[in-house]
Amino acid sequence: MTTRRDFIGRTLGGSSLLAFGGVVPEFLASAAAAAETAKQQDTILVVVELSGGNDGLNTVAPYADDLYQKARPTLALTRREALKLNDYVGLHPRMAELKRLWDDKSLAVVQGVGYPNPDRSHFESMDIWQLADPKRSLSNGWLARTIPNMRVNEAGVPGMFIGQDRLPLAMQGADGGVISLADRESFRLKLTGNAAPRKKLLEDLNAGDGPAADLSAFVRKRQLQTYTSLKKIEDALADMPSQQPPGRPGGLVPPQPPGSGDALNLGTLNGRLALIGRLINKGLGTRIYYASINGFDTHGAQAESHEALLGEVSSAIGEFFANIVPNAGRGGLMTYPEFGRRVKANGSRGPAHGAASCLFVAGAMFAGGLVGKHPKLDDLTDGDLKYTTDFRSVYATLLDQWLGVDRQAVLGSKLAHPPLLDLAQKPSDKP
């Protein structure tokens, strides 16, 4: 038997007003505003991809370890430079905003993240992280598998990718409800006068969602909700003046060099997270956002470029949480790389592709602190750090304890829960 949920998933999920823009009656705008429900309380996860293979050893540096200092004479952070988290590890000095989150007990630093039999290829390793499958036997991403199992109170926009690249594998294969925002013009409203069907449409919209309501009425109501979401996206974009060069039509500006932190520029991580913050504050209803920052493939002269990259990541995340204060209890953010870097620096002052790295999980409802053990520098495999925390266990905690989705339904196994969340503070689920 086909339920309304099944019908909507198949018919509206990938073909909503959000997917195509479209022409809508002008009176529908007023109806949408009147029909908007109270802001829903579902938690939100923002995923930030650090593309290129972030050097975890210089992000969360074991500054007090002599082996670290000897292996990286031109790269190692000194005791004076590191922003100390304890008497062994510290953050890169350009990550002051993340250190503030740490001091507020809102930043979890997950050490030694990786997986068995690591792959040092950018493409294969990124696929593994985005599929949550070291064997690469699955075809749809872990966030795509999350979406059908996740409650979304508003229109069919559970997942959103912001960026000019193709939709990341993590979000590919979702059963409806994922959109990409890469062009301002795609979200420009086109209103017409068409008032003739106003009375009938309003009657349909007010028909209710009980047993007497038919599928077509339900679909029309969902379209109204989707239009409301479209309007919120347009409003959020309107708050961010275009940075396009003169004469170039709409769309996003090209990606900027590392360290470009313009909060009005959607070609930067700062701009992308700023837009996500606006959408959260406008009550869009999207529960999973995805953004990325490129440039972490630092084989040579790493110190300068890595410093700029980490500075942008830190400032963008700090600004994001400062901007969503009204929704602080609902917002969570996770960063991830595809792999780390070798312990020993090469002759070009940059380490080669490695294995284990680190990631961050942040938010007002997260417990904060160091999670997992830092890999030992005197126990390496082919010059690589050994992982101590399976990255899928981080996903498991975020699924079960933050998004309210059974980890086994997404990951295929009941992995352990690293202590990321302060469950005493976590908002209770509401119907």
C-alpha distance (Angstrom), angle and dihedral (degrees) to the residues before:
residue distance angle dihedral
M1 . . .
T2 3.80 . .
T3 3.78 113.1 .
R4 3.78 125.4 -157.4
R5 3.81 88.5 -109.2
D6 3.82 90.7 55.4
F7 3.79 92.0 45.3
I8 3.81 93.6 50.8
G9 3.79 91.8 45.4
R10 3.79 91.5 55.3
T11 3.79 100.6 37.6
L12 3.78 107.4 31.8
G13 3.78 103.2 24.5
G14 3.78 97.8 83.2
S15 3.80 98.6 16.4
S16 3.79 106.0 50.4
L17 3.78 128.1 131.0
L18 3.78 86.3 -95.1
A19 3.76 91.5 59.2
F20 3.79 94.5 51.4
G21 3.79 106.9 22.0
G22 3.80 98.8 -142.4
V23 3.78 143.6 171.8
V24 3.80 116.4 -68.7
P25 3.81 131.3 179.5
E26 3.78 114.5 -93.6
F27 3.81 92.3 -127.6
L28 3.80 88.4 57.9
A29 3.79 88.3 69.9
S30 3.79 90.8 60.7
A31 3.79 92.2 44.0
A32 3.79 90.9 51.4
A33 3.78 92.2 52.0
A34 3.78 91.0 50.0
A35 3.80 93.7 46.5
E36 3.80 97.2 49.7
T37 3.78 111.8 122.3
A38 3.79 128.0 -140.0
K39 3.79 114.6 -72.1
Q40 3.79 109.3 -79.8
Q41 3.78 119.9 -124.9
D42 3.80 101.5 -141.0
T43 3.77 116.9 136.0
I44 3.81 120.4 -107.9
L45 3.80 130.0 -143.2
V46 3.81 122.3 -158.4
V47 3.82 113.6 -164.9
V48 3.81 117.7 -158.5
E49 3.80 117.9 -166.3
L50 3.82 116.2 -152.0
S51 3.79 96.1 -155.6
G52 3.78 121.1 -153.4
G53 3.79 102.9 38.1
N54 3.80 113.5 -68.0
D55 3.81 117.3 -130.4
G56 3.79 99.9 -120.5
L57 3.80 92.9 -174.2
N58 3.79 91.7 65.4
T59 3.79 93.7 37.9
V60 3.80 96.2 53.6
A61 3.78 98.3 16.1
P62 3.82 126.0 -163.5
Y63 3.79 88.1 -139.1
A64 3.81 94.0 169.1
D65 3.82 94.5 55.5
D66 3.81 113.8 99.3
L67 3.81 89.9 -155.7
Y68 3.81 89.5 60.7
Q69 3.78 91.9 50.3
K70 3.82 92.7 48.2
A71 3.80 94.9 46.3
R72 3.81 93.1 51.1
P73 3.79 109.6 34.1
T74 3.82 92.9 160.8
L75 3.82 98.4 34.6
A76 3.80 109.6 33.9
L77 3.79 118.2 112.7
T78 3.77 113.1 -123.8
R79 3.78 126.3 -130.6
R80 3.78 88.4 -104.1
E81 3.81 95.0 50.6
A82 3.81 101.4 46.2
L83 3.80 119.3 91.6
K84 3.78 94.7 -129.2
L85 3.80 120.0 -127.4
N86 3.80 92.2 172.5
D87 3.79 137.2 -24.0
Y88 3.83 91.9 -69.0
V89 3.83 111.7 34.7
G90 3.79 135.3 36.3
L91 3.79 140.4 173.9
H92 3.78 123.9 -102.3
P93 3.83 109.1 -88.2
R94 3.82 91.9 -115.2
M95 3.82 90.8 62.9
A96 3.80 97.9 79.6
E97 3.81 94.0 135.3
L98 3.80 91.6 54.8
K99 3.80 88.8 47.8
R100 3.82 88.2 56.2
L101 3.80 89.5 53.2
W102 3.82 88.0 48.9
D103 3.80 90.7 51.9
D104 3.82 88.4 50.7
K105 3.83 88.8 52.8
S106 3.81 89.3 -118.6
L107 3.81 98.7 113.9
A108 3.80 125.8 77.8
V109 3.80 114.1 -163.5
V110 3.80 108.5 -156.2
Q111 3.80 111.1 -157.9
G112 3.79 130.8 -155.9
V113 3.81 96.9 11.2
G114 3.77 116.0 177.2
Y115 3.79 142.8 101.8
P116 3.83 139.7 -110.0
N117 3.81 118.3 -69.5
P118 3.82 95.2 9.0
D119 3.79 121.1 -142.7
R120 3.82 117.8 -140.9
S121 3.81 95.1 -160.5
H122 3.79 113.7 108.6
F123 3.78 93.2 -138.4
E124 3.79 100.0 43.5
S125 3.79 94.6 42.0
M126 3.79 93.4 47.8
D127 3.80 89.2 49.7
I128 3.80 89.6 52.7
W129 3.80 92.7 52.5
Q130 3.79 93.7 44.4
L131 3.80 94.8 45.4
A132 3.83 92.4 40.0
D133 3.79 84.0 -136.7
P134 3.84 121.6 113.6
K135 3.82 89.0 -166.9
R136 3.82 92.1 53.7
S137 3.78 90.5 -139.0
L138 3.81 95.8 133.5
S139 3.78 124.3 83.1
N140 3.80 103.3 -156.8
G141 3.80 127.8 60.1
W142 3.78 126.5 -104.9
L143 3.81 92.9 -112.2
A144 3.80 90.1 47.2
R145 3.81 88.5 54.7
T146 3.80 89.4 47.6
I147 3.79 96.8 55.3
P148 3.84 100.2 68.1
N149 3.81 89.1 51.2
M150 3.80 95.1 47.2
R151 3.78 127.0 92.5
V152 3.79 115.4 -123.7
N153 3.78 115.7 -178.9
E154 3.78 98.5 -165.1
A155 3.81 135.8 46.3
G156 3.77 122.8 -34.5
V157 3.79 98.4 -76.1
P158 3.81 103.9 108.1
G159 3.82 94.1 144.3
M160 3.80 134.0 35.8
F161 3.81 132.6 -178.2
I162 3.80 117.4 -160.2
G163 3.79 114.5 -160.9
Q164 3.79 145.4 72.3
D165 3.79 97.1 -103.2
R166 3.77 122.0 92.3
L167 3.78 117.4 -79.9
P168 3.82 106.9 -73.3
L169 3.78 116.8 -109.6
A170 3.81 89.3 -117.9
M171 3.82 88.3 70.0
Q172 3.80 99.6 34.6
G173 3.79 118.5 110.6
A174 3.80 97.5 28.0
D175 3.78 115.5 156.4
G176 3.79 93.0 -118.3
G177 3.76 133.2 -50.7
V178 3.83 106.1 76.3
I179 3.79 120.1 117.0
S180 3.81 133.9 176.9
L181 3.76 121.5 -138.3
A182 3.79 107.3 -154.8
D183 3.80 103.1 128.9
R184 3.79 129.2 46.5
E185 3.80 92.7 -150.7
S186 3.81 91.7 61.8
F187 3.79 89.2 67.0
R188 3.79 99.9 43.3
L189 3.80 111.0 120.5
K190 3.80 118.9 -124.4
L191 3.79 110.4 -160.8
T192 3.81 127.0 -169.5
G193 3.77 131.6 -169.5
N194 3.85 98.1 -121.1
A195 3.81 98.5 143.8
A196 3.82 99.2 155.5
P197 3.83 97.5 94.3
R198 3.81 92.7 42.3
K199 3.80 97.2 109.5
K200 3.79 95.9 46.3
L201 3.81 93.4 44.7
L202 3.80 92.8 50.4
E203 3.80 89.5 49.2
D204 3.79 89.4 51.6
L205 3.78 92.0 47.6
N206 3.79 90.3 51.0
A207 3.81 93.3 47.3
G208 3.79 90.9 101.0
D209 3.76 131.6 -128.9
G210 3.78 98.3 -99.4
P211 3.80 130.3 111.7
A212 3.80 92.2 -72.1
A213 3.79 94.4 58.3
D214 3.80 114.7 95.2
L215 3.79 126.3 -140.4
S216 3.79 94.8 -101.8
A217 3.81 91.8 56.2
F218 3.77 89.8 48.6
V219 3.80 90.8 50.5
R220 3.81 91.2 50.7
K221 3.79 90.1 51.5
R222 3.78 90.7 50.7
Q223 3.79 89.5 50.5
L224 3.78 89.2 54.0
Q225 3.80 90.0 52.2
T226 3.79 89.4 48.1
Y227 3.79 90.7 52.1
T228 3.80 88.5 52.5
S229 3.80 89.1 55.0
L230 3.80 90.6 48.4
K231 3.80 89.9 53.9
K232 3.81 91.3 51.0
I233 3.80 91.3 51.9
E234 3.78 90.9 50.0
D235 3.80 91.4 48.6
A236 3.80 91.4 50.1
L237 3.81 91.0 50.2
A238 3.80 90.1 48.2
D239 3.81 88.1 58.8
M240 3.81 88.4 60.4
P241 3.84 111.1 65.0
S242 3.78 113.8 -139.3
Q243 3.79 115.5 -98.6
Q244 3.79 94.6 -164.0
P245 3.82 118.2 138.1
P246 3.84 113.4 -105.3
G247 3.77 113.5 -79.7
R248 3.80 95.7 20.0
P249 3.83 114.8 118.1
G250 3.81 121.7 -123.2
G251 3.78 124.1 -64.2
L252 3.75 134.2 90.4
V253 3.77 124.0 -44.2
P254 3.79 115.7 -110.1
P255 3.82 116.9 -87.5
Q256 3.78 110.6 -81.6
P257 3.83 129.5 -133.3
P258 3.82 117.8 -85.1
G259 3.77 111.8 -75.4
S260 3.83 95.5 30.8
G261 3.77 100.8 134.6
D262 3.82 104.2 174.2
A263 3.80 106.0 152.1
L264 3.83 90.9 -154.8
N265 3.80 93.3 53.1
L266 3.80 115.8 90.4
G267 3.80 88.9 -164.1
T268 3.82 89.1 73.5
L269 3.78 132.0 66.1
N270 3.78 88.8 -122.4
G271 3.79 90.7 56.9
R272 3.79 93.8 45.7
L273 3.80 93.8 50.2
A274 3.80 90.0 44.8
L275 3.81 89.7 56.5
I276 3.80 91.2 46.6
G277 3.80 88.9 52.4
R278 3.81 90.8 52.3
L279 3.80 91.4 49.7
I280 3.81 91.3 50.3
N281 3.79 91.8 49.8
K282 3.81 90.8 48.8
G283 3.80 89.5 56.5
L284 3.80 96.8 -117.3
G285 3.81 92.1 164.8
T286 3.82 96.1 -133.8
R287 3.80 110.2 140.5
I288 3.82 102.4 -170.7
Y289 3.80 123.7 47.5
Y290 3.80 124.6 178.8
A291 3.80 128.8 -162.1
S292 3.79 134.7 158.5
I293 3.78 143.0 -159.0
N294 3.80 121.9 -152.7
G295 3.78 132.3 -152.3
F296 3.81 105.9 71.9
D297 3.82 94.6 120.2
T298 3.81 89.6 104.1
H299 3.81 106.6 168.7
G300 3.80 96.5 148.6
A301 3.80 137.7 29.7
Q302 3.78 87.7 2.9
A303 3.79 99.3 166.1
E304 3.80 97.0 75.3
S305 3.80 100.4 39.6
H306 3.81 94.4 40.4
E307 3.78 90.8 51.0
A308 3.81 91.2 54.3
L309 3.81 92.9 46.2
L310 3.80 94.7 49.4
G311 3.79 89.5 46.1
E312 3.79 91.2 55.7
V313 3.80 93.0 45.5
S314 3.80 91.7 50.1
S315 3.80 96.8 44.9
A316 3.82 93.1 44.2
I317 3.81 92.5 51.7
G318 3.79 92.0 44.6
E319 3.80 91.7 51.0
F320 3.79 91.1 45.7
F321 3.79 93.2 57.8
A322 3.79 91.8 42.4
N323 3.82 88.9 54.7
I324 3.82 97.2 49.3
V325 3.81 97.0 51.0
P326 3.85 90.8 126.8
N327 3.82 87.3 58.3
A328 3.79 98.8 31.8
G329 3.79 93.0 128.0
R330 3.81 92.1 58.5
G331 3.79 102.2 43.7
G332 3.80 124.6 93.2
L333 3.81 128.9 166.4
M334 3.79 133.8 -165.3
T335 3.81 130.0 -171.5
Y336 3.79 125.1 -160.8
P337 3.85 140.5 175.1
E338 3.80 127.7 -155.8
F339 3.80 92.0 -122.3
G340 3.80 142.5 -25.3
R341 3.80 132.6 -115.1
R342 3.78 136.9 -94.8
V343 3.78 116.6 -88.5
K344 3.79 95.3 -124.6
A345 3.79 118.9 67.3
N346 3.80 118.1 -127.6
G347 3.80 127.2 -128.2
S348 3.81 90.7 -90.4
R349 3.81 92.7 61.8
G350 3.78 93.7 -106.2
P351 3.83 132.6 95.0
A352 3.80 123.9 -119.5
H353 3.82 126.0 -120.6
G354 3.78 111.4 -60.7
A355 3.79 140.8 168.8
A356 3.81 127.7 -111.7
S357 3.80 120.1 43.2
C358 3.81 137.3 156.5
L359 3.77 137.7 -97.0
F360 3.78 137.9 -165.3
V361 3.80 131.2 -129.9
A362 3.79 115.2 -170.6
G363 3.78 140.2 178.0
A364 3.78 142.8 112.1
M365 3.80 91.6 -95.6
F366 3.79 95.1 49.8
A367 3.77 120.9 100.4
G368 3.78 98.5 -130.3
G369 3.79 127.8 -152.3
L370 3.78 136.4 91.8
V371 3.79 115.3 -38.5
G372 3.79 121.6 -163.4
K373 3.78 128.8 -1.0
H374 3.76 123.6 -64.0
P375 3.83 108.6 -115.4
K376 3.78 114.9 -104.0
L377 3.78 115.4 -107.9
D378 3.80 92.0 -149.9
D379 3.81 93.7 54.6
L380 3.81 107.6 61.9
T381 3.79 136.1 152.6
D382 3.80 112.0 -137.9
G383 3.80 89.1 -25.8
D384 3.80 92.7 -49.4
L385 3.77 131.7 119.6
K386 3.79 114.3 -111.0
Y387 3.77 114.6 -123.5
T388 3.80 117.7 -113.7
T389 3.83 99.2 179.5
D390 3.80 123.0 49.2
F391 3.81 105.3 -134.4
R392 3.80 90.0 -139.3
S393 3.80 89.8 66.1
V394 3.81 88.1 62.0
Y395 3.79 88.4 52.6
A396 3.81 89.2 48.3
T397 3.80 92.5 56.5
L398 3.80 93.1 46.8
L399 3.79 91.1 48.4
D400 3.79 98.7 46.7
Q401 3.77 102.1 32.3
W402 3.80 103.9 28.6
L403 3.81 111.6 25.9
G404 3.80 94.9 30.1
V405 3.82 94.6 -125.9
D406 3.81 124.0 134.7
R407 3.82 106.3 -108.0
Q408 3.79 91.8 -147.8
A409 3.81 91.7 58.6
V410 3.82 89.2 56.8
L411 3.80 105.1 29.1
G412 3.80 100.4 29.9
S413 3.80 93.8 -127.4
K414 3.79 140.3 58.7
L415 3.79 101.3 -109.9
A416 3.79 121.0 -174.0
H417 3.79 121.2 -90.0
P418 3.81 115.6 -118.9
P419 3.83 109.7 -146.3
L420 3.79 98.6 -98.4
L421 3.79 103.8 132.1
D422 3.75 132.0 62.7
L423 3.79 94.0 -136.4
A424 3.79 92.6 -171.9
Q425 3.82 88.7 64.9
K426 3.80 99.8 36.6
P427 3.81 111.4 117.0
S428 3.80 112.4 -110.8
D429 3.78 117.3 -111.5
K430 3.77 113.9 -99.5
P431 3.79 126.1 -157.5
